[in-house]
Amino acid sequence: MEIAEPRRLYQQLAADLKERIERGVYLVGDKLPAERFIADEKNVSRTVVREAIIMLEVEGYVEVRKGSGIHVIANQPKYSVTPDENLEFASYGPFELLQARQLIESNIAEFAATQVTKQDIMKLMEIQEKSRDEKNYRDSEWDLLFHVQVALATQNSALAAIVEKMWTQRVHNPYWKKLHDHIDLRTVDNWCGDHDQILRALLHKDPHAAKLAMWQHLENTKLMLFNETSDDFEFNADRYLFTENPVVHLDTVGNGAK
């Protein structure tokens, strides 16, 4: 059976895999097929499979062992997942949430480039300067402050509040936390270089460059998270469901043709 419903496919796939485990199609001690085979069988992207497996991990059905695969460790849920209903972004899959951030924050950066003030630039430069000595900058206070300050540069506090909530509520998101359990932070670089590109575009008040720089920054984040958590080290970015902002892509093509 193929999953045809286009919305929140990873939840449907997780439910299907749980049913198979509970019916004994996959026994405790077995390994699930590799991500690429599940993706081919269900005709979905490997990102969808990754988020479904994360859901199964959070509920205690499987354990992902890097280089070994996806091991079934229980045929009933070990843990109940009940995200706080007051936290709007605490129940979404990590790649779904990153796609939302990419679409929203790239457009915020574009608008910020038309509204940014000298004071905004000075604050962003100060954040960047302080962040360079932060070993865990990727998820540090400085990373949050940078993204919020870009939004504040739009002179629209509602946009800044949205960005802050999407960033801070990750710590209450069980799927985001499980994804990060698979990452060795010692093997990944920080985002200072990406942030420098965003800051440079804002400094030049270039909306198109700011949009592309923010889009690429969050695309780099998605690629890093997918690659660093791959159970079989096979990686095909072209098959993403939660992929790049098509508007940004078309803008790039259009500008290049001029």
DRENPA-3360 file (N, C-alpha, C; in nm, 2 decimals, always signed):
BEGIN
1 = MEIAEPRR = +0.08/-0.12/+0.00/+0.00/+0.00/+0.00/+0.09/+0.12/+0.00 ~ +0.05/+0.22/-0.08/+0.12/+0.35/-0.09/+0.05/+0.45/-0.01 ~ +0.12/+0.54/+0.05/+0.06/+0.65/+0.13/+0.04/+0.76/+0.04 ~ -0.08/+0.80/+0.01/-0.11/+0.90/-0.09/-0.14/+1.04/-0.03 ~ -0.18/+1.04/+0.09/-0.22/+1.17/+0.16/-0.09/+1.26/+0.17 ~ -0.10/+1.38/+0.11/+0.03/+1.46/+0.10/+0.06/+1.53/+0.23 ~ -0.03/+1.53/+0.33/+0.00/+1.61/+0.45/+0.04/+1.52/+0.57 ~ +0.15/+1.56/+0.63/+0.21/+1.49/+0.75/+0.22/+1.34/+0.72;
9 = LYQQLAAD = +0.29/+1.31/+0.62/+0.31/+1.17/+0.58/+0.38/+1.09/+0.69 ~ +0.48/+1.16/+0.75/+0.56/+1.09/+0.85/+0.48/+1.03/+0.96 ~ +0.37/+1.10/+1.00/+0.28/+1.04/+1.11/+0.21/+0.92/+1.06 ~ +0.16/+0.92/+0.93/+0.09/+0.80/+0.88/+0.19/+0.69/+0.86 ~ +0.31/+0.72/+0.82/+0.41/+0.61/+0.80/+0.44/+0.55/+0.94 ~ +0.46/+0.63/+1.04/+0.49/+0.59/+1.18/+0.38/+0.49/+1.22 ~ +0.25/+0.53/+1.20/+0.14/+0.45/+1.24/+0.14/+0.31/+1.17 ~ +0.17/+0.31/+1.04/+0.18/+0.19/+0.96/+0.29/+0.10/+1.02;
17 = LKERIERG = +0.41/+0.16/+1.05/+0.52/+0.08/+1.10/+0.49/+0.02/+1.24 ~ +0.42/+0.10/+1.32/+0.38/+0.05/+1.45/+0.29/-0.06/+1.44 ~ +0.19/-0.05/+1.35/+0.10/-0.16/+1.33/+0.17/-0.29/+1.29 ~ +0.27/-0.28/+1.20/+0.34/-0.40/+1.16/+0.42/-0.46/+1.27 ~ +0.48/-0.37/+1.36/+0.55/-0.43/+1.47/+0.46/-0.49/+1.57 ~ +0.34/-0.43/+1.60/+0.25/-0.49/+1.69/+0.18/-0.62/+1.64 ~ +0.17/-0.63/+1.51/+0.12/-0.76/+1.45/+0.22/-0.87/+1.43 ~ +0.35/-0.83/+1.46/+0.45/-0.93/+1.45/+0.52/-0.95/+1.32;
25 = VYLVGDKL = +0.48/-0.86/+1.22/+0.55/-0.86/+1.10/+0.70/-0.83/+1.12 ~ +0.73/-0.74/+1.21/+0.87/-0.72/+1.26/+0.87/-0.76/+1.40 ~ +0.96/-0.86/+1.44/+0.96/-0.90/+1.58/+1.07/-0.83/+1.66 ~ +1.05/-0.83/+1.79/+1.16/-0.78/+1.88/+1.29/-0.85/+1.85 ~ +1.39/-0.77/+1.83/+1.52/-0.83/+1.79/+1.55/-0.82/+1.64 ~ +1.44/-0.80/+1.56/+1.46/-0.78/+1.42/+1.51/-0.64/+1.39 ~ +1.55/-0.62/+1.26/+1.58/-0.49/+1.22/+1.48/-0.45/+1.11 ~ +1.44/-0.33/+1.11/+1.35/-0.27/+1.01/+1.44/-0.26/+0.88;
33 = PAERFIAD = +1.37/-0.26/+0.76/+1.44/-0.24/+0.64/+1.51/-0.10/+0.65 ~ +1.62/-0.09/+0.57/+1.69/+0.04/+0.57/+1.60/+0.15/+0.52 ~ +1.63/+0.27/+0.56/+1.54/+0.38/+0.52/+1.51/+0.39/+0.37 ~ +1.61/+0.37/+0.29/+1.59/+0.38/+0.14/+1.49/+0.28/+0.09 ~ +1.48/+0.16/+0.15/+1.39/+0.06/+0.11/+1.25/+0.10/+0.15 ~ +1.23/+0.15/+0.28/+1.10/+0.19/+0.32/+1.05/+0.31/+0.24 ~ +1.15/+0.40/+0.20/+1.11/+0.51/+0.12/+1.06/+0.47/-0.02 ~ +1.13/+0.37/-0.08/+1.09/+0.32/-0.21/+0.96/+0.25/-0.20;
41 = EKNVSRTV = +0.94/+0.16/-0.10/+0.81/+0.09/-0.08/+0.69/+0.18/-0.07 ~ +0.71/+0.29/+0.01/+0.60/+0.38/+0.04/+0.59/+0.50/-0.06 ~ +0.69/+0.51/-0.14/+0.70/+0.62/-0.24/+0.70/+0.75/-0.17 ~ +0.78/+0.76/-0.07/+0.80/+0.89/+0.01/+0.95/+0.92/+0.02 ~ +0.98/+1.04/+0.06/+1.12/+1.08/+0.07/+1.18/+1.01/+0.20 ~ +1.31/+1.01/+0.20/+1.38/+0.95/+0.32/+1.37/+1.05/+0.44 ~ +1.34/+1.17/+0.41/+1.32/+1.27/+0.52/+1.19/+1.23/+0.60 ~ +1.09/+1.19/+0.52/+0.96/+1.14/+0.58/+0.99/+1.01/+0.66;
49 = VREAIIML = +1.07/+0.92/+0.61/+1.10/+0.80/+0.68/+1.18/+0.83/+0.81 ~ +1.27/+0.93/+0.80/+1.35/+0.96/+0.92/+1.26/+1.02/+1.03 ~ +1.17/+1.10/+0.99/+1.08/+1.15/+1.10/+0.99/+1.05/+1.16 ~ +0.94/+0.95/+1.07/+0.86/+0.84/+1.12/+0.94/+0.76/+1.22 ~ +1.07/+0.73/+1.19/+1.15/+0.65/+1.27/+1.18/+0.72/+1.41 ~ +1.20/+0.85/+1.40/+1.21/+0.93/+1.52/+1.09/+0.91/+1.61 ~ +0.97/+0.92/+1.55/+0.85/+0.90/+1.63/+0.85/+0.76/+1.70 ~ +0.89/+0.66/+1.63/+0.90/+0.52/+1.69/+1.00/+0.52/+1.80;
57 = EVEGYVEV = +1.11/+0.58/+1.78/+1.22/+0.59/+1.88/+1.16/+0.65/+2.01 ~ +1.10/+0.77/+1.99/+1.05/+0.84/+2.11/+0.95/+0.76/+2.19 ~ +0.87/+0.68/+2.12/+0.77/+0.59/+2.18/+0.82/+0.46/+2.23 ~ +0.95/+0.43/+2.20/+1.02/+0.31/+2.25/+1.00/+0.19/+2.17 ~ +0.96/+0.20/+2.05/+0.94/+0.08/+1.96/+1.08/+0.03/+1.90 ~ +1.16/+0.13/+1.86/+1.28/+0.10/+1.79/+1.40/+0.17/+1.85 ~ +1.52/+0.13/+1.82/+1.64/+0.20/+1.85/+1.73/+0.20/+1.73 ~ +1.77/+0.32/+1.69/+1.86/+0.34/+1.58/+2.00/+0.34/+1.62;
65 = RKGSGIHV = +2.08/+0.25/+1.57/+2.22/+0.23/+1.60/+2.30/+0.27/+1.48 ~ +2.37/+0.38/+1.49/+2.44/+0.43/+1.37/+2.54/+0.32/+1.31 ~ +2.53/+0.29/+1.18/+2.61/+0.19/+1.12/+2.55/+0.05/+1.13 ~ +2.45/+0.04/+1.21/+2.39/-0.10/+1.23/+2.25/-0.11/+1.18 ~ +2.17/+0.00/+1.19/+2.04/+0.00/+1.14/+1.93/+0.03/+1.25 ~ +1.81/+0.00/+1.22/+1.69/+0.03/+1.30/+1.65/-0.10/+1.37 ~ +1.67/-0.11/+1.50/+1.64/-0.23/+1.57/+1.51/-0.22/+1.64 ~ +1.42/-0.33/+1.63/+1.30/-0.33/+1.70/+1.33/-0.38/+1.84;
73 = IANQPKYS = +1.29/-0.30/+1.94/+1.32/-0.33/+2.08/+1.19/-0.35/+2.17 ~ +1.07/-0.33/+2.11/+0.95/-0.35/+2.18/+0.83/-0.36/+2.08 ~ +0.73/-0.44/+2.11/+0.61/-0.45/+2.03/+0.49/-0.37/+2.08 ~ +0.51/-0.29/+2.19/+0.41/-0.20/+2.24/+0.49/-0.07/+2.28 ~ +0.42/+0.04/+2.28/+0.49/+0.16/+2.32/+0.53/+0.16/+2.47 ~ +0.66/+0.20/+2.49/+0.71/+0.21/+2.62/+0.68/+0.35/+2.68 ~ +0.67/+0.45/+2.60/+0.65/+0.58/+2.65/+0.53/+0.65/+2.59 ~ +0.46/+0.73/+2.66/+0.35/+0.81/+2.61/+0.40/+0.95/+2.58;
81 = VTPDENLE = +0.37/+1.00/+2.46/+0.41/+1.13/+2.42/+0.29/+1.22/+2.42 ~ +0.29/+1.32/+2.51/+0.18/+1.42/+2.51/+0.24/+1.56/+2.52 ~ +0.28/+1.62/+2.41/+0.33/+1.75/+2.41/+0.24/+1.85/+2.47 ~ +0.29/+1.95/+2.53/+0.21/+2.06/+2.59/+0.13/+2.13/+2.48 ~ +0.00/+2.14/+2.50/-0.09/+2.20/+2.40/-0.06/+2.35/+2.39 ~ +0.00/+2.41/+2.49/+0.02/+2.55/+2.50/+0.15/+2.59/+2.42 ~ +0.23/+2.49/+2.38/+0.35/+2.51/+2.30/+0.32/+2.48/+2.16 ~ +0.30/+2.58/+2.07/+0.25/+2.56/+1.94/+0.35/+2.47/+1.85;
89 = FASYGPFE = +0.48/+2.48/+1.88/+0.57/+2.41/+1.79/+0.64/+2.29/+1.86 ~ +0.58/+2.24/+1.96/+0.64/+2.13/+2.04/+0.60/+1.99/+1.98 ~ +0.51/+1.98/+1.89/+0.47/+1.85/+1.84/+0.50/+1.82/+1.70 ~ +0.57/+1.91/+1.63/+0.60/+1.88/+1.49/+0.73/+1.81/+1.47 ~ +0.74/+1.74/+1.36/+0.86/+1.67/+1.33/+0.97/+1.77/+1.30 ~ +1.10/+1.73/+1.33/+1.21/+1.83/+1.32/+1.23/+1.89/+1.18 ~ +1.21/+1.80/+1.08/+1.24/+1.85/+0.94/+1.12/+1.94/+0.89 ~ +1.00/+1.90/+0.94/+0.88/+1.98/+0.91/+0.90/+2.12/+0.98;
97 = LLQARQLI = +0.95/+2.13/+1.10/+0.97/+2.25/+1.17/+1.08/+2.33/+1.10 ~ +1.18/+2.27/+1.05/+1.29/+2.34/+0.98/+1.24/+2.40/+0.85 ~ +1.15/+2.32/+0.78/+1.10/+2.38/+0.66/+1.02/+2.50/+0.69 ~ +0.94/+2.50/+0.79/+0.86/+2.62/+0.83/+0.95/+2.73/+0.86 ~ +1.06/+2.71/+0.94/+1.15/+2.82/+0.97/+1.22/+2.87/+0.84 ~ +1.25/+2.78/+0.75/+1.32/+2.82/+0.63/+1.23/+2.92/+0.55 ~ +1.10/+2.88/+0.53/+1.01/+2.96/+0.45/+0.98/+3.09/+0.52 ~ +0.96/+3.09/+0.65/+0.93/+3.21/+0.73/+1.05/+3.30/+0.74;
105 = ESNIAEFA = +1.16/+3.25/+0.79/+1.28/+3.33/+0.82/+1.35/+3.39/+0.69 ~ +1.34/+3.31/+0.58/+1.41/+3.37/+0.46/+1.33/+3.49/+0.41 ~ +1.20/+3.49/+0.43/+1.12/+3.61/+0.39/+1.13/+3.72/+0.49 ~ +1.15/+3.68/+0.62/+1.18/+3.79/+0.72/+1.31/+3.86/+0.69 ~ +1.41/+3.78/+0.65/+1.54/+3.84/+0.62/+1.53/+3.93/+0.50 ~ +1.45/+3.89/+0.40/+1.44/+3.97/+0.28/+1.37/+4.11/+0.32 ~ +1.27/+4.10/+0.41/+1.20/+4.23/+0.45/+1.29/+4.31/+0.54 ~ +1.37/+4.24/+0.63/+1.46/+4.31/+0.72/+1.56/+4.39/+0.64;
113 = ATQVTKQD = +1.61/+4.35/+0.53/+1.71/+4.42/+0.45/+1.65/+4.55/+0.40 ~ +1.52/+4.57/+0.40/+1.46/+4.70/+0.35/+1.43/+4.79/+0.47 ~ +1.44/+4.73/+0.59/+1.40/+4.81/+0.71/+1.52/+4.83/+0.81 ~ +1.63/+4.76/+0.79/+1.73/+4.75/+0.89/+1.79/+4.89/+0.92 ~ +1.83/+4.91/+1.05/+1.89/+5.04/+1.09/+2.03/+5.02/+1.13 ~ +2.11/+5.12/+1.14/+2.24/+5.12/+1.19/+2.25/+5.05/+1.32 ~ +2.16/+5.08/+1.41/+2.15/+5.01/+1.54/+2.14/+4.86/+1.53 ~ +2.05/+4.82/+1.44/+2.03/+4.68/+1.42/+2.16/+4.61/+1.38;
121 = IMKLMEIQ = +2.23/+4.67/+1.28/+2.36/+4.62/+1.23/+2.46/+4.61/+1.35 ~ +2.47/+4.71/+1.43/+2.56/+4.71/+1.54/+2.53/+4.60/+1.64 ~ +2.40/+4.57/+1.66/+2.36/+4.46/+1.75/+2.40/+4.33/+1.70 ~ +2.37/+4.31/+1.57/+2.41/+4.18/+1.50/+2.56/+4.16/+1.50 ~ +2.64/+4.27/+1.48/+2.78/+4.26/+1.48/+2.83/+4.22/+1.62 ~ +2.77/+4.27/+1.72/+2.81/+4.24/+1.86/+2.78/+4.10/+1.89 ~ +2.66/+4.05/+1.85/+2.63/+3.91/+1.87/+2.73/+3.82/+1.80 ~ +2.76/+3.85/+1.68/+2.86/+3.77/+1.60/+3.00/+3.77/+1.67;
129 = EKSRDEKN = +3.04/+3.88/+1.72/+3.17/+3.89/+1.78/+3.17/+3.80/+1.91 ~ +3.06/+3.81/+1.99/+3.06/+3.73/+2.11/+3.04/+3.58/+2.09 ~ +2.98/+3.55/+1.98/+2.95/+3.41/+1.95/+3.07/+3.33/+1.90 ~ +3.17/+3.40/+1.85/+3.28/+3.32/+1.79/+3.36/+3.24/+1.90 ~ +3.35/+3.28/+2.02/+3.42/+3.20/+2.13/+3.33/+3.10/+2.19 ~ +3.21/+3.08/+2.14/+3.12/+2.99/+2.20/+3.13/+2.85/+2.13 ~ +3.17/+2.75/+2.21/+3.20/+2.62/+2.16/+3.07/+2.55/+2.11 ~ +2.96/+2.57/+2.18/+2.84/+2.51/+2.14/+2.74/+2.61/+2.08;
137 = YRDSEWDL = +2.80/+2.70/+1.99/+2.72/+2.81/+1.93/+2.60/+2.76/+1.86 ~ +2.61/+2.65/+1.80/+2.50/+2.60/+1.71/+2.36/+2.61/+1.78 ~ +2.35/+2.57/+1.91/+2.23/+2.58/+1.98/+2.24/+2.67/+2.10 ~ +2.32/+2.77/+2.10/+2.35/+2.85/+2.21/+2.26/+2.97/+2.21 ~ +2.27/+3.05/+2.32/+2.19/+3.18/+2.33/+2.22/+3.27/+2.22 ~ +2.35/+3.27/+2.17/+2.39/+3.36/+2.07/+2.32/+3.33/+1.93 ~ +2.30/+3.20/+1.91/+2.23/+3.16/+1.78/+2.09/+3.21/+1.79 ~ +2.02/+3.19/+1.90/+1.89/+3.24/+1.92/+1.88/+3.40/+1.90;
145 = LFHVQVAL = +1.98/+3.47/+1.97/+1.98/+3.61/+1.96/+2.00/+3.66/+1.82 ~ +2.08/+3.59/+1.75/+2.10/+3.64/+1.61/+1.98/+3.63/+1.53 ~ +1.91/+3.52/+1.53/+1.79/+3.50/+1.45/+1.68/+3.60/+1.50 ~ +1.66/+3.61/+1.63/+1.56/+3.71/+1.68/+1.60/+3.85/+1.63 ~ +1.73/+3.89/+1.64/+1.77/+4.02/+1.60/+1.74/+4.05/+1.45 ~ +1.76/+3.95/+1.37/+1.73/+3.97/+1.23/+1.58/+4.00/+1.21 ~ +1.50/+3.93/+1.29/+1.35/+3.95/+1.28/+1.32/+4.09/+1.34 ~ +1.39/+4.13/+1.44/+1.36/+4.26/+1.50/+1.40/+4.37/+1.40;
153 = ATQNSALA = +1.49/+4.34/+1.31/+1.54/+4.44/+1.21/+1.42/+4.47/+1.11 ~ +1.32/+4.39/+1.11/+1.20/+4.43/+1.03/+1.12/+4.54/+1.09 ~ +1.15/+4.57/+1.22/+1.07/+4.67/+1.30/+0.93/+4.62/+1.33 ~ +0.91/+4.48/+1.32/+0.79/+4.42/+1.35/+0.81/+4.32/+1.46 ~ +0.76/+4.35/+1.58/+0.79/+4.27/+1.70/+0.71/+4.13/+1.69 ~ +0.60/+4.13/+1.62/+0.53/+4.01/+1.60/+0.61/+3.90/+1.53 ~ +0.68/+3.94/+1.43/+0.77/+3.85/+1.35/+0.88/+3.80/+1.44 ~ +0.93/+3.89/+1.53/+1.04/+3.85/+1.62/+0.99/+3.74/+1.72;
161 = AIVEKMWT = +0.86/+3.76/+1.76/+0.80/+3.67/+1.86/+0.78/+3.53/+1.80 ~ +0.74/+3.53/+1.67/+0.73/+3.40/+1.60/+0.86/+3.33/+1.59 ~ +0.97/+3.40/+1.55/+1.10/+3.34/+1.54/+1.15/+3.28/+1.67 ~ +1.13/+3.36/+1.77/+1.18/+3.32/+1.91/+1.10/+3.20/+1.95 ~ +0.97/+3.19/+1.93/+0.89/+3.07/+1.98/+0.94/+2.95/+1.90 ~ +0.96/+2.96/+1.77/+1.00/+2.84/+1.69/+1.13/+2.79/+1.73 ~ +1.22/+2.88/+1.77/+1.35/+2.84/+1.82/+1.35/+2.78/+1.96 ~ +1.29/+2.85/+2.05/+1.30/+2.81/+2.19/+1.21/+2.69/+2.22;
169 = QRVHNPYW = +1.10/+2.67/+2.15/+1.01/+2.56/+2.19/+1.07/+2.42/+2.14 ~ +1.18/+2.42/+2.07/+1.24/+2.30/+2.03/+1.28/+2.22/+2.15 ~ +1.32/+2.28/+2.26/+1.37/+2.21/+2.38/+1.26/+2.13/+2.44 ~ +1.13/+2.16/+2.41/+1.02/+2.09/+2.46/+0.96/+1.99/+2.36 ~ +1.03/+1.98/+2.24/+0.98/+1.89/+2.14/+1.05/+1.76/+2.14 ~ +0.98/+1.65/+2.18/+1.05/+1.52/+2.20/+1.12/+1.47/+2.07 ~ +1.06/+1.50/+1.96/+1.12/+1.45/+1.83/+1.25/+1.52/+1.80 ~ +1.25/+1.65/+1.82/+1.37/+1.73/+1.80/+1.48/+1.68/+1.89;
177 = KKLHDHID = +1.45/+1.66/+2.02/+1.55/+1.61/+2.12/+1.60/+1.47/+2.08 ~ +1.51/+1.39/+2.03/+1.56/+1.25/+1.99/+1.65/+1.26/+1.87 ~ +1.62/+1.35/+1.78/+1.71/+1.37/+1.66/+1.84/+1.41/+1.71 ~ +1.85/+1.50/+1.80/+1.98/+1.55/+1.85/+2.06/+1.45/+1.93 ~ +1.99/+1.35/+1.98/+2.06/+1.24/+2.05/+2.16/+1.17/+1.96 ~ +2.13/+1.17/+1.83/+2.22/+1.10/+1.73/+2.33/+1.18/+1.68 ~ +2.35/+1.31/+1.73/+2.45/+1.40/+1.67/+2.56/+1.41/+1.77 ~ +2.68/+1.39/+1.71/+2.81/+1.42/+1.79/+2.85/+1.56/+1.76;
185 = LRTVDNWC = +2.82/+1.66/+1.85/+2.84/+1.80/+1.82/+2.99/+1.83/+1.80 ~ +3.08/+1.74/+1.83/+3.22/+1.76/+1.81/+3.26/+1.75/+1.66 ~ +3.17/+1.69/+1.58/+3.20/+1.66/+1.44/+3.14/+1.77/+1.35 ~ +3.07/+1.86/+1.40/+3.00/+1.96/+1.32/+3.05/+2.10/+1.35 ~ +3.05/+2.18/+1.25/+3.10/+2.32/+1.26/+2.98/+2.41/+1.31 ~ +3.02/+2.53/+1.36/+2.91/+2.62/+1.40/+2.87/+2.70/+1.28 ~ +2.77/+2.79/+1.30/+2.71/+2.86/+1.19/+2.76/+3.00/+1.18 ~ +2.87/+3.04/+1.23/+2.92/+3.17/+1.23/+2.93/+3.22/+1.08;
193 = GDHDQILR = +2.99/+3.13/+1.00/+3.01/+3.17/+0.86/+2.87/+3.20/+0.79 ~ +2.77/+3.11/+0.81/+2.64/+3.14/+0.75/+2.58/+3.27/+0.80 ~ +2.60/+3.30/+0.93/+2.55/+3.42/+0.99/+2.62/+3.54/+0.93 ~ +2.75/+3.53/+0.90/+2.82/+3.64/+0.84/+2.76/+3.67/+0.70 ~ +2.72/+3.57/+0.63/+2.66/+3.60/+0.50/+2.53/+3.67/+0.51 ~ +2.45/+3.64/+0.61/+2.32/+3.70/+0.63/+2.35/+3.85/+0.67 ~ +2.44/+3.87/+0.77/+2.48/+4.00/+0.81/+2.53/+4.09/+0.70 ~ +2.61/+4.03/+0.62/+2.67/+4.11/+0.50/+2.56/+4.16/+0.41;
201 = ALLHKDPH = +2.46/+4.07/+0.38/+2.35/+4.11/+0.30/+2.26/+4.22/+0.36 ~ +2.24/+4.21/+0.49/+2.17/+4.32/+0.56/+2.25/+4.45/+0.56 ~ +2.38/+4.44/+0.58/+2.46/+4.56/+0.58/+2.45/+4.63/+0.45 ~ +2.44/+4.55/+0.34/+2.43/+4.61/+0.21/+2.29/+4.64/+0.17 ~ +2.20/+4.61/+0.26/+2.05/+4.63/+0.23/+2.01/+4.57/+0.10 ~ +2.05/+4.45/+0.09/+2.02/+4.37/-0.03/+1.92/+4.26/+0.00 ~ +1.79/+4.29/-0.03/+1.68/+4.19/+0.01/+1.70/+4.05/-0.05 ~ +1.74/+4.05/-0.18/+1.75/+3.92/-0.24/+1.86/+3.84/-0.18;
209 = AAKLAMWQ = +1.98/+3.90/-0.16/+2.09/+3.83/-0.10/+2.06/+3.79/+0.04 ~ +1.99/+3.87/+0.12/+1.95/+3.83/+0.26/+1.86/+3.71/+0.26 ~ +1.76/+3.71/+0.17/+1.67/+3.60/+0.16/+1.74/+3.47/+0.13 ~ +1.83/+3.48/+0.03/+1.91/+3.36/-0.01/+2.00/+3.31/+0.10 ~ +2.07/+3.41/+0.16/+2.16/+3.37/+0.27/+2.09/+3.30/+0.39 ~ +1.97/+3.35/+0.42/+1.90/+3.28/+0.53/+1.84/+3.15/+0.49 ~ +1.79/+3.14/+0.36/+1.75/+3.02/+0.31/+1.86/+2.91/+0.31 ~ +1.98/+2.95/+0.26/+2.09/+2.86/+0.25/+2.14/+2.81/+0.39;
217 = HLENTKLM = +2.13/+2.91/+0.48/+2.17/+2.87/+0.62/+2.08/+2.76/+0.68 ~ +1.95/+2.77/+0.66/+1.86/+2.67/+0.72/+1.86/+2.55/+0.63 ~ +1.89/+2.56/+0.50/+1.91/+2.44/+0.42/+2.04/+2.36/+0.47 ~ +2.14/+2.44/+0.50/+2.26/+2.37/+0.56/+2.23/+2.30/+0.69 ~ +2.14/+2.36/+0.77/+2.10/+2.30/+0.89/+2.03/+2.17/+0.87 ~ +1.94/+2.17/+0.77/+1.86/+2.05/+0.74/+1.96/+1.94/+0.69 ~ +2.05/+1.98/+0.60/+2.14/+1.88/+0.54/+2.23/+1.82/+0.65 ~ +2.28/+1.90/+0.74/+2.36/+1.86/+0.85/+2.29/+1.76/+0.94;
225 = LFNETSDD = +2.16/+1.79/+0.98/+2.08/+1.71/+1.06/+2.06/+1.57/+1.00 ~ +2.02/+1.58/+0.87/+1.99/+1.45/+0.80/+2.12/+1.37/+0.79 ~ +2.23/+1.43/+0.75/+2.35/+1.35/+0.73/+2.41/+1.30/+0.86 ~ +2.40/+1.38/+0.96/+2.46/+1.34/+1.09/+2.38/+1.23/+1.16 ~ +2.25/+1.21/+1.12/+2.17/+1.11/+1.18/+2.13/+1.00/+1.09 ~ +2.20/+0.99/+0.98/+2.18/+0.88/+0.89/+2.22/+0.74/+0.94 ~ +2.13/+0.65/+0.94/+2.16/+0.52/+1.00/+2.25/+0.43/+0.90 ~ +2.24/+0.46/+0.77/+2.32/+0.38/+0.68/+2.41/+0.47/+0.59;
233 = FEFNADRY = +2.42/+0.59/+0.62/+2.52/+0.68/+0.56/+2.49/+0.71/+0.41 ~ +2.37/+0.67/+0.37/+2.33/+0.70/+0.23/+2.25/+0.82/+0.23 ~ +2.27/+0.91/+0.14/+2.22/+1.05/+0.15/+2.18/+1.10/+0.01 ~ +2.06/+1.14/-0.01/+2.02/+1.20/-0.13/+1.93/+1.32/-0.11 ~ +1.99/+1.43/-0.12/+1.91/+1.56/-0.09/+1.80/+1.58/-0.19 ~ +1.81/+1.53/-0.31/+1.71/+1.56/-0.41/+1.58/+1.50/-0.38 ~ +1.57/+1.40/-0.28/+1.45/+1.33/-0.25/+1.38/+1.39/-0.13 ~ +1.42/+1.50/-0.09/+1.35/+1.57/+0.03/+1.21/+1.60/+0.00;
241 = LFTENPVV = +1.12/+1.57/+0.10/+0.99/+1.63/+0.09/+0.99/+1.77/+0.14 ~ +1.06/+1.79/+0.26/+1.07/+1.92/+0.32/+1.19/+1.99/+0.26 ~ +1.18/+2.04/+0.14/+1.30/+2.08/+0.06/+1.30/+2.23/+0.06 ~ +1.38/+2.29/-0.04/+1.40/+2.43/-0.04/+1.28/+2.51/-0.07 ~ +1.29/+2.64/-0.04/+1.18/+2.73/-0.08/+1.18/+2.75/-0.23 ~ +1.08/+2.70/-0.30/+1.08/+2.71/-0.45/+1.08/+2.85/-0.50 ~ +1.03/+2.95/-0.42/+1.03/+3.09/-0.46/+1.17/+3.14/-0.46 ~ +1.25/+3.10/-0.36/+1.39/+3.14/-0.36/+1.46/+3.08/-0.48;
249 = HLDTVGNG = +1.43/+2.95/-0.50/+1.50/+2.89/-0.62/+1.47/+2.96/-0.75 ~ +1.34/+2.99/-0.77/+1.30/+3.05/-0.89/+1.36/+3.19/-0.90 ~ +1.37/+3.26/-0.79/+1.43/+3.39/-0.79/+1.58/+3.38/-0.83 ~ +1.64/+3.28/-0.78/+1.78/+3.26/-0.82/+1.80/+3.24/-0.97 ~ +1.71/+3.15/-1.02/+1.72/+3.12/-1.17/+1.69/+3.25/-1.25 ~ +1.59/+3.32/-1.20/+1.55/+3.44/-1.27/+1.65/+3.55/-1.27 ~ +1.72/+3.57/-1.16/+1.82/+3.67/-1.15/+1.94/+3.63/-1.23 ~ +1.97/+3.50/-1.24/+2.09/+3.45/-1.31/+2.06/+3.47/-1.46;
257 = AK = +1.94/+3.47/-1.50/+1.91/+3.48/-1.65/+1.91/+3.62/-1.70 ~ +1.91/+3.72/-1.60/+1.91/+3.86/-1.64/+2.04/+3.91/-1.70;
% end
